[in-house]
């Protein structure tokens, strides 16, 4: 009997041990709370949910790698910065898949626009990647320039592909002071972002690739377009909204190519200059089709004559510029040279204009300015003019 009792006690002890081990393996830790900067190479794994409880920075030459299928939840007003300190460097590699996207979202039980402040990339970030990621409920700091779920601030070579940006309190993506900020920008989708989907400078526009689906317009702010060679502004399913002056030209020559079907809308007093100084050389090629014309018009909800200024060619304009199947309307707002296309300093002969329409200018449709009796006129074929206050042309 004593031996039987000992055997039963031993069996019971073993069962307790196995039961304890089983509990440890079937009840793993699933949440990880992030409270410190990332200063060494780190991988966030899909088996965990990461809670960013304080704003953190990826620094000290570290790379944060995020596995496909990972979820990251941000506390109210919190952000993730990449290389925030001026002397630091760092990058983020967030490459999900179509089946297993990476989700950046709010910690709130009831989520609202602007719950968290977004991801900011600074000077030392030079090779960051986002692929198949979902960004939602960000953009919340109220920064005066407007921010995005991703804000690129002096970073370089950022790739953003196949991502979804929705419910931002400001923009989906904001590119600020980053001439080489975008390396790739394709296949992204935008929904229900408060201000607009994308905000960037004119020198960034050529990095907007194919397959993006915008629900609102693209804000394009004043800057030089001075990359040498061909610079392409692709057709998108949204308007480009231009603010201020977009100056095209470089010492070795820049050709701005605007694809068929593209739509450029100008904010008040905005304009494009081609080869503004004699040390810059530039041309423009805007070739639409009968079914996909290119539009140059006002961004106003209620367009009227003179809402925007002009496209003006200066003395560095290269021969070969062409407008074909383009529609110009509601411009001519600069009193010094009132027209929607202006040629200065004998530059008329550099350009061919055909199959295009000019309507509702506050001045002329086309104007030659600061010329003499030896003026060479632009080549005009099959264009139409209507309701231009000062006339169709000033010659």
NORFEN-V430573 format. One record per helix or strand. SS is the DSSP state (helix for helix, strand for strand). FROM is the first residue (numbers start at 1). LEN is the number of residues. If there is no record, write none. Layout:
# NORFEN-V430573
ss: (SS:SS)
from: (FROM:FROM)
len: (LEN:LEN)
This chain:
# NORFEN-V430573
ss: (helix:strand:strand:strand:strand:strand:strand:strand:strand:strand:strand:strand:strand:strand:strand:strand:strand:strand:strand:strand:strand:helix:strand:strand:strand:strand:strand:strand:strand:strand:strand:strand:strand:strand:strand:strand:helix:strand:helix:strand:strand:strand:strand:strand:strand)
from: (2:31:38:42:49:56:62:71:79:90:102:118:129:133:148:158:164:171:182:189:196:202:213:218:229:240:250:254:263:271:281:294:311:317:321:326:335:339:348:351:357:364:379:384:391)
len: (25:4:1:3:4:3:5:4:4:6:5:4:3:4:6:4:3:6:5:3:6:6:1:8:5:9:1:5:4:4:7:5:3:1:4:4:3:6:3:4:3:6:3:3:3)
